[in-house]
Amino acid sequence: MDPTPAGSRRGHRGNKASLPSKPCAVCGRTMSWRRAWAKHWNEVRYCSAACRRRKSGARRHEPGDAP
């Protein structure tokens, strides 16, 4: 679903409150609609690459951690 009307970008300039948003599946932070996500907004689940890496819940073993 593309909230911007075809051919009219001026309607949202400075008025981001009317754009759709949803929570991140990992951290719960609110994500606002972005033009880059327009074609696949329904599939967007994570707010960042860091949350995408943490999606499994399993923490990687890092050097210095006890085995």
MOLINSUL-V142088 format. One record per residue. N is the residue number from 1. PSI is psi in whole degrees, -180 to 180 (999 if undefined). Layout:
BEGIN
[[N | PSI] [N | PSI]]
END
This chain:
BEGIN
[[1 | 121] [2 | 109] [3 | -13] [4 | 129] [5 | 144] [6 | 126] [7 | -1] [8 | 103] [9 | -11] [10 | -24] [11 | -27] [12 | 0] [13 | 112] [14 | 0] [15 | 68] [16 | -8] [17 | -25] [18 | -4] [19 | 149] [20 | 157] [21 | 164] [22 | 160] [23 | 150] [24 | 140] [25 | -19] [26 | -55] [27 | -16] [28 | 1] [29 | 143] [30 | 129] [31 | 132] [32 | 152] [33 | 139] [34 | 148] [35 | -35] [36 | -26] [37 | 5] [38 | -43] [39 | -22] [40 | 39] [41 | -38] [42 | -21] [43 | -11] [44 | 126] [45 | -24] [46 | 144] [47 | -19] [48 | 170] [49 | -33] [50 | -44] [51 | -35] [52 | -38] [53 | -32] [54 | 4] [55 | -31] [56 | -19] [57 | -15] [58 | 130] [59 | 136] [60 | 149] [61 | 123] [62 | 150] [63 | 135] [64 | -15] [65 | 149] [66 | 141] [67 | 999]]
END
